[in-house]
Amino acid sequence: MNTLALILQAAPAGNAGGMGNFSGIIMIVLLFVVFYFFMIRPQSKRQKEIKNFRASMKVGDKVITSGGIYGRIKEINDDSVLLEIDENVRVRVDKNSVFATASDTQSPK
């Protein structure tokens, strides 16, 4: 027998009472509440932290890009950042690709 057949046989025939009609709706609502607190809320909180970090970047900060490039900010424009990754080696990257300060993570060996 499959699982659906077992569930249908176990369900009482007839009216299960006033609360039985709403139990499916309550379970769906509870499922959405759990998804909100465990998935949606932490993700939106993290996005807010990243947005605040990007707004607070200043010249001289050591940062890491999404591609793993460590560098020091030399110039900040509206949509790009000029990073100095070594002496006289500068790279312009999109501002959205900068995720963390180098002090927040371990430096490479």
Biopython code that builds the backbone (N, CA, C, O; Angstrom):
import numpy as np
from Bio.PDB.StructureBuilder import StructureBuilder

atoms = [
    (1, "MET", "N", (0.828, -1.174, 0.000)),
    (1, "MET", "CA", (0.000, 0.000, 0.000)),
    (1, "MET", "C", (0.878, 1.244, 0.000)),
    (1, "MET", "O", (1.955, 1.275, 0.594)),
    (2, "ASN", "N", (0.403, 2.219, -0.654)),
    (2, "ASN", "CA", (1.175, 3.451, -0.642)),
    (2, "ASN", "C", (0.740, 4.330, 0.528)),
    (2, "ASN", "O", (-0.261, 4.055, 1.190)),
    (3, "THR", "N", (1.501, 5.381, 0.766)),
    (3, "THR", "CA", (1.278, 6.246, 1.920)),
    (3, "THR", "C", (-0.052, 6.974, 1.847)),
    (3, "THR", "O", (-0.726, 7.130, 2.865)),
    (4, "LEU", "N", (-0.436, 7.418, 0.671)),
    (4, "LEU", "CA", (-1.695, 8.135, 0.522)),
    (4, "LEU", "C", (-2.878, 7.254, 0.911)),
    (4, "LEU", "O", (-3.815, 7.726, 1.556)),
    (5, "ALA", "N", (-2.846, 5.998, 0.533)),
    (5, "ALA", "CA", (-3.932, 5.091, 0.879)),
    (5, "ALA", "C", (-4.022, 4.900, 2.391)),
    (5, "ALA", "O", (-5.120, 4.828, 2.944)),
    (6, "LEU", "N", (-2.868, 4.818, 3.062)),
    (6, "LEU", "CA", (-2.875, 4.671, 4.515)),
    (6, "LEU", "C", (-3.441, 5.911, 5.204)),
    (6, "LEU", "O", (-4.190, 5.804, 6.175)),
    (7, "ILE", "N", (-3.083, 7.073, 4.700)),
    (7, "ILE", "CA", (-3.582, 8.319, 5.295)),
    (7, "ILE", "C", (-5.086, 8.440, 5.100)),
    (7, "ILE", "O", (-5.805, 8.838, 6.016)),
    (8, "LEU", "N", (-5.560, 8.096, 3.905)),
    (8, "LEU", "CA", (-6.991, 8.188, 3.634)),
    (8, "LEU", "C", (-7.785, 7.193, 4.474)),
    (8, "LEU", "O", (-8.902, 7.502, 4.889)),
    (9, "GLN", "N", (-7.241, 6.012, 4.736)),
    (9, "GLN", "CA", (-7.935, 5.031, 5.556)),
    (9, "GLN", "C", (-7.953, 5.440, 7.019)),
    (9, "GLN", "O", (-8.896, 5.126, 7.746)),
    (10, "ALA", "N", (-6.902, 6.149, 7.457)),
    (10, "ALA", "CA", (-6.830, 6.565, 8.856)),
    (10, "ALA", "C", (-7.708, 7.769, 9.136)),
    (10, "ALA", "O", (-8.094, 7.992, 10.284)),
    (11, "ALA", "N", (-8.033, 8.546, 8.122)),
    (11, "ALA", "CA", (-8.871, 9.732, 8.311)),
    (11, "ALA", "C", (-10.281, 9.288, 8.662)),
    (11, "ALA", "O", (-10.814, 8.357, 8.057)),
    (12, "PRO", "N", (-10.885, 9.955, 9.641)),
    (12, "PRO", "CA", (-12.253, 9.565, 10.019)),
    (12, "PRO", "C", (-13.252, 9.956, 8.934)),
    (12, "PRO", "O", (-13.134, 11.013, 8.315)),
    (13, "ALA", "N", (-14.212, 9.109, 8.720)),
    (13, "ALA", "CA", (-15.243, 9.402, 7.725)),
    (13, "ALA", "C", (-16.272, 10.334, 8.344)),
    (13, "ALA", "O", (-16.688, 10.152, 9.488)),
    (14, "GLY", "N", (-16.666, 11.311, 7.589)),
    (14, "GLY", "CA", (-17.670, 12.249, 8.096)),
    (14, "GLY", "C", (-17.026, 13.519, 8.618)),
    (14, "GLY", "O", (-15.868, 13.815, 8.322)),
    (15, "ASN", "N", (-17.791, 14.262, 9.397)),
    (15, "ASN", "CA", (-17.340, 15.550, 9.903)),
    (15, "ASN", "C", (-16.405, 15.334, 11.092)),
    (15, "ASN", "O", (-16.749, 14.633, 12.044)),
    (16, "ALA", "N", (-15.213, 15.947, 11.025)),
    (16, "ALA", "CA", (-14.227, 15.786, 12.091)),
    (16, "ALA", "C", (-14.362, 16.873, 13.143)),
    (16, "ALA", "O", (-13.552, 16.930, 14.068)),
    (17, "GLY", "N", (-15.330, 17.707, 13.032)),
    (17, "GLY", "CA", (-15.495, 18.789, 13.991)),
    (17, "GLY", "C", (-15.162, 20.124, 13.360)),
    (17, "GLY", "O", (-14.699, 20.191, 12.221)),
    (18, "GLY", "N", (-15.397, 21.170, 14.099)),
    (18, "GLY", "CA", (-15.172, 22.517, 13.587)),
    (18, "GLY", "C", (-13.712, 22.825, 13.328)),
    (18, "GLY", "O", (-13.390, 23.525, 12.368)),
    (19, "MET", "N", (-12.817, 22.314, 14.169)),
    (19, "MET", "CA", (-11.394, 22.615, 14.030)),
    (19, "MET", "C", (-10.747, 21.796, 12.914)),
    (19, "MET", "O", (-9.728, 22.217, 12.367)),
    (20, "GLY", "N", (-11.293, 20.671, 12.571)),
    (20, "GLY", "CA", (-10.723, 19.814, 11.541)),
    (20, "GLY", "C", (-10.683, 20.481, 10.175)),
    (20, "GLY", "O", (-9.813, 20.171, 9.362)),
    (21, "ASN", "N", (-11.595, 21.374, 9.918)),
    (21, "ASN", "CA", (-11.628, 22.059, 8.633)),
    (21, "ASN", "C", (-10.491, 23.063, 8.483)),
    (21, "ASN", "O", (-10.054, 23.345, 7.367)),
    (22, "PHE", "N", (-10.011, 23.604, 9.602)),
    (22, "PHE", "CA", (-8.991, 24.646, 9.564)),
    (22, "PHE", "C", (-7.584, 24.126, 9.847)),
    (22, "PHE", "O", (-6.629, 24.901, 9.786)),
    (23, "SER", "N", (-7.427, 22.856, 10.150)),
    (23, "SER", "CA", (-6.106, 22.345, 10.519)),
    (23, "SER", "C", (-5.119, 22.424, 9.349)),
    (23, "SER", "O", (-3.934, 22.678, 9.563)),
    (24, "GLY", "N", (-5.583, 22.216, 8.143)),
    (24, "GLY", "CA", (-4.699, 22.331, 6.979)),
    (24, "GLY", "C", (-4.223, 23.757, 6.764)),
    (24, "GLY", "O", (-3.059, 23.990, 6.438)),
    (25, "ILE", "N", (-5.126, 24.707, 6.946)),
    (25, "ILE", "CA", (-4.774, 26.117, 6.792)),
    (25, "ILE", "C", (-3.792, 26.537, 7.878)),
    (25, "ILE", "O", (-2.834, 27.261, 7.605)),
    (26, "ILE", "N", (-4.026, 26.088, 9.104)),
    (26, "ILE", "CA", (-3.129, 26.421, 10.216)),
    (26, "ILE", "C", (-1.728, 25.874, 9.954)),
    (26, "ILE", "O", (-0.737, 26.552, 10.223)),
    (27, "MET", "N", (-1.643, 24.677, 9.441)),
    (27, "MET", "CA", (-0.329, 24.084, 9.157)),
    (27, "MET", "C", (0.417, 24.872, 8.070)),
    (27, "MET", "O", (1.628, 25.069, 8.173)),
    (28, "ILE", "N", (-0.286, 25.314, 7.049)),
    (28, "ILE", "CA", (0.344, 26.100, 5.982)),
    (28, "ILE", "C", (0.838, 27.436, 6.532)),
    (28, "ILE", "O", (1.939, 27.877, 6.203)),
    (29, "VAL", "N", (0.020, 28.081, 7.375)),
    (29, "VAL", "CA", (0.425, 29.357, 7.977)),
    (29, "VAL", "C", (1.656, 29.153, 8.853)),
    (29, "VAL", "O", (2.592, 29.951, 8.800)),
    (30, "LEU", "N", (1.664, 28.107, 9.647)),
    (30, "LEU", "CA", (2.833, 27.807, 10.495)),
    (30, "LEU", "C", (4.079, 27.532, 9.658)),
    (30, "LEU", "O", (5.183, 27.913, 10.047)),
    (31, "LEU", "N", (3.911, 26.884, 8.530)),
    (31, "LEU", "CA", (5.031, 26.620, 7.639)),
    (31, "LEU", "C", (5.620, 27.926, 7.103)),
    (31, "LEU", "O", (6.841, 28.079, 7.050)),
    (32, "PHE", "N", (4.764, 28.862, 6.708)),
    (32, "PHE", "CA", (5.243, 30.157, 6.229)),
    (32, "PHE", "C", (5.933, 30.945, 7.342)),
    (32, "PHE", "O", (6.928, 31.624, 7.090)),
    (33, "VAL", "N", (5.419, 30.863, 8.563)),
    (33, "VAL", "CA", (6.055, 31.548, 9.696)),
    (33, "VAL", "C", (7.455, 30.985, 9.938)),
    (33, "VAL", "O", (8.395, 31.745, 10.169)),
    (34, "VAL", "N", (7.597, 29.683, 9.888)),
    (34, "VAL", "CA", (8.907, 29.056, 10.084)),
    (34, "VAL", "C", (9.857, 29.468, 8.966)),
    (34, "VAL", "O", (11.009, 29.804, 9.238)),
    (35, "PHE", "N", (9.405, 29.450, 7.723)),
    (35, "PHE", "CA", (10.259, 29.883, 6.610)),
    (35, "PHE", "C", (10.682, 31.331, 6.777)),
    (35, "PHE", "O", (11.826, 31.681, 6.487)),
    (36, "TYR", "N", (9.776, 32.171, 7.239)),
    (36, "TYR", "CA", (10.109, 33.587, 7.415)),
    (36, "TYR", "C", (11.219, 33.754, 8.449)),
    (36, "TYR", "O", (12.200, 34.451, 8.188)),
    (37, "PHE", "N", (11.084, 33.131, 9.614)),
    (37, "PHE", "CA", (12.058, 33.337, 10.679)),
    (37, "PHE", "C", (13.382, 32.623, 10.450)),
    (37, "PHE", "O", (14.412, 33.073, 10.954)),
    (38, "PHE", "N", (13.382, 31.528, 9.708)),
    (38, "PHE", "CA", (14.627, 30.797, 9.503)),
    (38, "PHE", "C", (15.306, 31.066, 8.173)),
    (38, "PHE", "O", (16.491, 30.765, 8.026)),
    (39, "MET", "N", (14.595, 31.623, 7.196)),
    (39, "MET", "CA", (15.206, 31.827, 5.882)),
    (39, "MET", "C", (15.118, 33.274, 5.409)),
    (39, "MET", "O", (16.146, 33.866, 5.081)),
    (40, "ILE", "N", (13.965, 33.841, 5.366)),
    (40, "ILE", "CA", (13.768, 35.164, 4.767)),
    (40, "ILE", "C", (14.335, 36.262, 5.651)),
    (40, "ILE", "O", (15.051, 37.135, 5.161)),
    (41, "ARG", "N", (14.035, 36.238, 6.925)),
    (41, "ARG", "CA", (14.485, 37.303, 7.832)),
    (41, "ARG", "C", (16.008, 37.366, 7.954)),
    (41, "ARG", "O", (16.561, 38.461, 7.850)),
    (42, "PRO", "N", (16.722, 36.246, 8.169)),
    (42, "PRO", "CA", (18.184, 36.340, 8.239)),
    (42, "PRO", "C", (18.819, 36.819, 6.932)),
    (42, "PRO", "O", (19.813, 37.544, 6.956)),
    (43, "GLN", "N", (18.251, 36.417, 5.796)),
    (43, "GLN", "CA", (18.809, 36.844, 4.509)),
    (43, "GLN", "C", (18.627, 38.341, 4.314)),
    (43, "GLN", "O", (19.546, 39.017, 3.849)),
    (44, "SER", "N", (17.454, 38.874, 4.662)),
    (44, "SER", "CA", (17.247, 40.316, 4.509)),
    (44, "SER", "C", (18.112, 41.097, 5.491)),
    (44, "SER", "O", (18.559, 42.200, 5.176)),
    (45, "LYS", "N", (18.352, 40.542, 6.675)),
    (45, "LYS", "CA", (19.240, 41.190, 7.644)),
    (45, "LYS", "C", (20.666, 41.243, 7.111)),
    (45, "LYS", "O", (21.346, 42.259, 7.255)),
    (46, "ARG", "N", (21.120, 40.161, 6.498)),
    (46, "ARG", "CA", (22.473, 40.113, 5.925)),
    (46, "ARG", "C", (22.607, 41.109, 4.772)),
    (46, "ARG", "O", (23.627, 41.789, 4.661)),
    (47, "GLN", "N", (21.591, 41.202, 3.914)),
    (47, "GLN", "CA", (21.623, 42.157, 2.812)),
    (47, "GLN", "C", (21.684, 43.596, 3.328)),
    (47, "GLN", "O", (22.354, 44.444, 2.738)),
    (48, "LYS", "N", (20.987, 43.863, 4.421)),
    (48, "LYS", "CA", (21.011, 45.196, 5.015)),
    (48, "LYS", "C", (22.409, 45.520, 5.561)),
    (48, "LYS", "O", (22.880, 46.649, 5.418)),
    (49, "GLU", "N", (23.072, 44.541, 6.183)),
    (49, "GLU", "CA", (24.424, 44.738, 6.694)),
    (49, "GLU", "C", (25.407, 45.026, 5.563)),
    (49, "GLU", "O", (26.268, 45.895, 5.695)),
    (50, "ILE", "N", (25.281, 44.302, 4.452)),
    (50, "ILE", "CA", (26.165, 44.517, 3.300)),
    (50, "ILE", "C", (25.935, 45.915, 2.719)),
    (50, "ILE", "O", (26.893, 46.600, 2.360)),
    (51, "LYS", "N", (24.678, 46.339, 2.626)),
    (51, "LYS", "CA", (24.367, 47.666, 2.101)),
    (51, "LYS", "C", (24.965, 48.751, 2.993)),
    (51, "LYS", "O", (25.533, 49.721, 2.491)),
    (52, "ASN", "N", (24.844, 48.597, 4.304)),
    (52, "ASN", "CA", (25.425, 49.566, 5.228)),
    (52, "ASN", "C", (26.944, 49.582, 5.144)),
    (52, "ASN", "O", (27.559, 50.643, 5.246)),
    (53, "PHE", "N", (27.561, 48.405, 4.958)),
    (53, "PHE", "CA", (29.011, 48.338, 4.816)),
    (53, "PHE", "C", (29.475, 49.091, 3.576)),
    (53, "PHE", "O", (30.437, 49.857, 3.627)),
    (54, "ARG", "N", (28.788, 48.868, 2.467)),
    (54, "ARG", "CA", (29.175, 49.539, 1.220)),
    (54, "ARG", "C", (29.006, 51.048, 1.323)),
    (54, "ARG", "O", (29.778, 51.802, 0.731)),
    (55, "ALA", "N", (28.009, 51.489, 2.064)),
    (55, "ALA", "CA", (27.800, 52.928, 2.239)),
    (55, "ALA", "C", (28.867, 53.543, 3.145)),
    (55, "ALA", "O", (29.159, 54.734, 3.036)),
    (56, "SER", "N", (29.450, 52.738, 4.038)),
    (56, "SER", "CA", (30.423, 53.272, 4.982)),
    (56, "SER", "C", (31.874, 53.077, 4.538)),
    (56, "SER", "O", (32.793, 53.415, 5.283)),
    (57, "MET", "N", (32.094, 52.536, 3.335)),
    (57, "MET", "CA", (33.467, 52.356, 2.853)),
    (57, "MET", "C", (34.137, 53.708, 2.679)),
    (57, "MET", "O", (33.503, 54.682, 2.272)),
    (58, "LYS", "N", (35.431, 53.758, 2.993)),
    (58, "LYS", "CA", (36.176, 54.996, 2.816)),
    (58, "LYS", "C", (37.557, 54.676, 2.273)),
    (58, "LYS", "O", (38.014, 53.534, 2.333)),
    (59, "VAL", "N", (38.211, 55.690, 1.746)),
    (59, "VAL", "CA", (39.545, 55.529, 1.172)),
    (59, "VAL", "C", (40.506, 55.052, 2.261)),
    (59, "VAL", "O", (40.514, 55.580, 3.374)),
    (60, "GLY", "N", (41.305, 54.058, 1.925)),
    (60, "GLY", "CA", (42.279, 53.512, 2.859)),
    (60, "GLY", "C", (41.855, 52.211, 3.507)),
    (60, "GLY", "O", (42.680, 51.537, 4.124)),
    (61, "ASP", "N", (40.582, 51.837, 3.382)),
    (61, "ASP", "CA", (40.105, 50.584, 3.963)),
    (61, "ASP", "C", (40.674, 49.399, 3.201)),
    (61, "ASP", "O", (40.793, 49.440, 1.976)),
    (62, "LYS", "N", (41.024, 48.346, 3.923)),
    (62, "LYS", "CA", (41.430, 47.091, 3.293)),
    (62, "LYS", "C", (40.176, 46.252, 3.107)),
    (62, "LYS", "O", (39.428, 46.018, 4.056)),
    (63, "VAL", "N", (39.952, 45.797, 1.868)),
    (63, "VAL", "CA", (38.731, 45.061, 1.550)),
    (63, "VAL", "C", (39.054, 43.811, 0.741)),
    (63, "VAL", "O", (40.173, 43.619, 0.267)),
    (64, "ILE", "N", (38.034, 42.968, 0.601)),
    (64, "ILE", "CA", (38.121, 41.750, -0.207)),
    (64, "ILE", "C", (36.959, 41.771, -1.182)),
    (64, "ILE", "O", (35.825, 42.050, -0.795)),
    (65, "THR", "N", (37.237, 41.475, -2.453)),
    (65, "THR", "CA", (36.174, 41.428, -3.450)),
    (65, "THR", "C", (35.564, 40.031, -3.489)),
    (65, "THR", "O", (36.073, 39.101, -2.864)),
    (66, "SER", "N", (34.467, 39.898, -4.230)),
    (66, "SER", "CA", (33.822, 38.596, -4.358)),
    (66, "SER", "C", (34.702, 37.602, -5.102)),
    (66, "SER", "O", (34.522, 36.392, -4.966)),
    (67, "GLY", "N", (35.645, 38.097, -5.881)),
    (67, "GLY", "CA", (36.573, 37.219, -6.588)),
    (67, "GLY", "C", (37.781, 36.820, -5.758)),
    (67, "GLY", "O", (38.632, 36.064, -6.224)),
    (68, "GLY", "N", (37.864, 37.328, -4.516)),
    (68, "GLY", "CA", (38.954, 36.954, -3.629)),
    (68, "GLY", "C", (40.168, 37.857, -3.732)),
    (68, "GLY", "O", (41.251, 37.474, -3.290)),
    (69, "ILE", "N", (40.022, 39.037, -4.297)),
    (69, "ILE", "CA", (41.138, 39.967, -4.433)),
    (69, "ILE", "C", (41.206, 40.843, -3.184)),
    (69, "ILE", "O", (40.242, 41.523, -2.833)),
    (70, "TYR", "N", (42.365, 40.813, -2.518)),
    (70, "TYR", "CA", (42.601, 41.669, -1.368)),
    (70, "TYR", "C", (43.188, 42.974, -1.863)),
    (70, "TYR", "O", (44.064, 42.970, -2.727)),
    (71, "GLY", "N", (42.721, 44.090, -1.331)),
    (71, "GLY", "CA", (43.266, 45.366, -1.753)),
    (71, "GLY", "C", (42.896, 46.481, -0.805)),
    (71, "GLY", "O", (42.101, 46.308, 0.119)),
    (72, "ARG", "N", (43.496, 47.636, -1.058)),
    (72, "ARG", "CA", (43.221, 48.837, -0.273)),
    (72, "ARG", "C", (42.508, 49.834, -1.180)),
    (72, "ARG", "O", (42.924, 50.049, -2.318)),
    (73, "ILE", "N", (41.447, 50.436, -0.684)),
    (73, "ILE", "CA", (40.662, 51.382, -1.478)),
    (73, "ILE", "C", (41.462, 52.661, -1.683)),
    (73, "ILE", "O", (41.951, 53.267, -0.729)),
    (74, "LYS", "N", (41.587, 53.060, -2.947)),
    (74, "LYS", "CA", (42.274, 54.303, -3.298)),
    (74, "LYS", "C", (41.296, 55.377, -3.756)),
    (74, "LYS", "O", (41.559, 56.569, -3.593)),
    (75, "GLU", "N", (40.163, 54.960, -4.329)),
    (75, "GLU", "CA", (39.183, 55.914, -4.850)),
    (75, "GLU", "C", (37.812, 55.253, -4.865)),
    (75, "GLU", "O", (37.685, 54.068, -5.173)),
    (76, "ILE", "N", (36.788, 56.034, -4.529)),
    (76, "ILE", "CA", (35.415, 55.517, -4.530)),
    (76, "ILE", "C", (34.570, 56.412, -5.419)),
    (76, "ILE", "O", (34.518, 57.627, -5.229)),
    (77, "ASN", "N", (33.905, 55.794, -6.397)),
    (77, "ASN", "CA", (32.941, 56.487, -7.260)),
    (77, "ASN", "C", (31.542, 56.003, -6.911)),
    (77, "ASN", "O", (31.370, 55.213, -5.983)),
    (78, "ASP", "N", (30.548, 56.469, -7.645)),
    (78, "ASP", "CA", (29.171, 56.062, -7.369)),
    (78, "ASP", "C", (28.963, 54.565, -7.546)),
    (78, "ASP", "O", (28.271, 53.938, -6.743)),
    (79, "ASP", "N", (29.556, 53.982, -8.588)),
    (79, "ASP", "CA", (29.315, 52.570, -8.868)),
    (79, "ASP", "C", (30.578, 51.730, -8.965)),
    (79, "ASP", "O", (30.494, 50.544, -9.284)),
    (80, "SER", "N", (31.742, 52.302, -8.701)),
    (80, "SER", "CA", (32.979, 51.528, -8.784)),
    (80, "SER", "C", (33.954, 51.949, -7.689)),
    (80, "SER", "O", (33.822, 53.010, -7.079)),
    (81, "VAL", "N", (34.929, 51.085, -7.465)),
    (81, "VAL", "CA", (35.958, 51.314, -6.455)),
    (81, "VAL", "C", (37.305, 51.019, -7.095)),
    (81, "VAL", "O", (37.450, 50.018, -7.797)),
    (82, "LEU", "N", (38.289, 51.877, -6.862)),
    (82, "LEU", "CA", (39.639, 51.655, -7.349)),
    (82, "LEU", "C", (40.438, 51.038, -6.204)),
    (82, "LEU", "O", (40.619, 51.655, -5.154)),
    (83, "LEU", "N", (40.915, 49.801, -6.424)),
    (83, "LEU", "CA", (41.677, 49.081, -5.409)),
    (83, "LEU", "C", (43.142, 49.029, -5.800)),
    (83, "LEU", "O", (43.474, 48.828, -6.968)),
    (84, "GLU", "N", (44.005, 49.207, -4.834)),
    (84, "GLU", "CA", (45.429, 48.995, -5.054)),
    (84, "GLU", "C", (45.755, 47.634, -4.443)),
    (84, "GLU", "O", (45.684, 47.451, -3.228)),
    (85, "ILE", "N", (46.115, 46.681, -5.307)),
    (85, "ILE", "CA", (46.366, 45.328, -4.825)),
    (85, "ILE", "C", (47.847, 45.076, -4.588)),
    (85, "ILE", "O", (48.204, 44.103, -3.924)),
    (86, "ASP", "N", (48.708, 45.923, -5.112)),
    (86, "ASP", "CA", (50.143, 45.885, -4.879)),
    (86, "ASP", "C", (50.677, 47.269, -5.217)),
    (86, "ASP", "O", (49.919, 48.121, -5.681)),
    (87, "GLU", "N", (51.937, 47.505, -4.998)),
    (87, "GLU", "CA", (52.492, 48.809, -5.328)),
    (87, "GLU", "C", (52.339, 49.074, -6.820)),
    (87, "GLU", "O", (52.782, 48.275, -7.645)),
    (88, "ASN", "N", (51.716, 50.188, -7.164)),
    (88, "ASN", "CA", (51.480, 50.622, -8.538)),
    (88, "ASN", "C", (50.657, 49.626, -9.360)),
    (88, "ASN", "O", (50.731, 49.638, -10.589)),
    (89, "VAL", "N", (49.884, 48.777, -8.709)),
    (89, "VAL", "CA", (48.964, 47.867, -9.400)),
    (89, "VAL", "C", (47.564, 48.183, -8.896)),
    (89, "VAL", "O", (47.220, 47.892, -7.751)),
    (90, "ARG", "N", (46.768, 48.780, -9.763)),
    (90, "ARG", "CA", (45.419, 49.201, -9.372)),
    (90, "ARG", "C", (44.384, 48.541, -10.266)),
    (90, "ARG", "O", (44.595, 48.340, -11.461)),
    (91, "VAL", "N", (43.264, 48.213, -9.650)),
    (91, "VAL", "CA", (42.176, 47.532, -10.339)),
    (91, "VAL", "C", (40.883, 48.265, -10.005)),
    (91, "VAL", "O", (40.619, 48.575, -8.844)),
    (92, "ARG", "N", (40.087, 48.537, -11.021)),
    (92, "ARG", "CA", (38.776, 49.143, -10.781)),
    (92, "ARG", "C", (37.742, 48.019, -10.799)),
    (92, "ARG", "O", (37.642, 47.269, -11.770)),
    (93, "VAL", "N", (36.974, 47.911, -9.715)),
    (93, "VAL", "CA", (35.958, 46.869, -9.586)),
    (93, "VAL", "C", (34.614, 47.525, -9.295)),
    (93, "VAL", "O", (34.542, 48.663, -8.832)),
    (94, "ASP", "N", (33.560, 46.779, -9.579)),
    (94, "ASP", "CA", (32.211, 47.239, -9.274)),
    (94, "ASP", "C", (32.043, 47.312, -7.759)),
    (94, "ASP", "O", (32.536, 46.451, -7.031)),
    (95, "LYS", "N", (31.361, 48.320, -7.303)),
    (95, "LYS", "CA", (31.167, 48.519, -5.867)),
    (95, "LYS", "C", (30.395, 47.356, -5.245)),
    (95, "LYS", "O", (30.593, 47.033, -4.073)),
    (96, "ASN", "N", (29.519, 46.728, -6.026)),
    (96, "ASN", "CA", (28.721, 45.615, -5.517)),
    (96, "ASN", "C", (29.527, 44.334, -5.336)),
    (96, "ASN", "O", (29.029, 43.383, -4.733)),
    (97, "SER", "N", (30.762, 44.282, -5.843)),
    (97, "SER", "CA", (31.567, 43.079, -5.686)),
    (97, "SER", "C", (32.444, 43.116, -4.447)),
    (97, "SER", "O", (33.160, 42.152, -4.177)),
    (98, "VAL", "N", (32.406, 44.202, -3.689)),
    (98, "VAL", "CA", (33.163, 44.302, -2.449)),
    (98, "VAL", "C", (32.264, 43.853, -1.312)),
    (98, "VAL", "O", (31.198, 44.428, -1.093)),
    (99, "PHE", "N", (32.700, 42.809, -0.575)),
    (99, "PHE", "CA", (31.841, 42.214, 0.434)),
    (99, "PHE", "C", (32.330, 42.354, 1.865)),
    (99, "PHE", "O", (31.508, 42.420, 2.779)),
    (100, "ALA", "N", (33.625, 42.401, 2.092)),
    (100, "ALA", "CA", (34.102, 42.383, 3.478)),
    (100, "ALA", "C", (35.377, 43.176, 3.610)),
    (100, "ALA", "O", (36.100, 43.397, 2.638)),
    (101, "THR", "N", (35.638, 43.600, 4.829)),
    (101, "THR", "CA", (36.927, 44.215, 5.113)),
    (101, "THR", "C", (37.933, 43.108, 5.370)),
    (101, "THR", "O", (37.577, 42.035, 5.857)),
    (102, "ALA", "N", (39.174, 43.367, 5.045)),
    (102, "ALA", "CA", (40.206, 42.352, 5.245)),
    (102, "ALA", "C", (40.421, 42.069, 6.725)),
    (102, "ALA", "O", (40.875, 40.982, 7.081)),
    (103, "SER", "N", (40.108, 43.011, 7.581)),
    (103, "SER", "CA", (40.266, 42.787, 9.023)),
    (103, "SER", "C", (39.187, 41.840, 9.565)),
    (103, "SER", "O", (39.365, 41.247, 10.629)),
    (104, "ASP", "N", (38.070, 41.693, 8.840)),
    (104, "ASP", "CA", (37.004, 40.775, 9.276)),
    (104, "ASP", "C", (37.354, 39.321, 9.027)),
    (104, "ASP", "O", (36.792, 38.432, 9.667)),
    (105, "THR", "N", (38.265, 39.067, 8.116)),
    (105, "THR", "CA", (38.644, 37.700, 7.776)),
    (105, "THR", "C", (40.119, 37.488, 8.062)),
    (105, "THR", "O", (40.837, 38.433, 8.391)),
    (106, "GLN", "N", (40.565, 36.259, 7.938)),
    (106, "GLN", "CA", (41.980, 35.962, 8.120)),
    (106, "GLN", "C", (42.737, 36.396, 6.870)),
    (106, "GLN", "O", (42.260, 36.212, 5.750)),
    (107, "SER", "N", (43.897, 36.960, 7.066)),
    (107, "SER", "CA", (44.700, 37.354, 5.918)),
    (107, "SER", "C", (45.364, 36.125, 5.306)),
    (107, "SER", "O", (45.651, 35.157, 6.010)),
    (108, "PRO", "N", (45.608, 36.163, 3.990)),
    (108, "PRO", "CA", (46.232, 35.011, 3.340)),
    (108, "PRO", "C", (47.667, 34.839, 3.815)),
    (108, "PRO", "O", (48.324, 35.800, 4.215)),
    (109, "LYS", "N", (48.141, 33.601, 3.764)),
    (109, "LYS", "CA", (49.496, 33.303, 4.255)),
    (109, "LYS", "C", (50.509, 33.394, 3.172)),
    (109, "LYS", "O", (51.696, 33.173, 3.416)),
]
sb = StructureBuilder()
sb.init_structure("model")
sb.init_model(0)
sb.init_chain("A")
sb.init_seg("    ")
for serial, (resi, resn, name, xyz) in enumerate(atoms, 1):
    if name == "N":
        sb.init_residue(resn, " ", resi, " ")
    sb.init_atom(name, np.array(xyz, "f"), 0.0, 1.0, " ", f" {name:<3s}", serial, name[0])
structure = sb.get_structure()
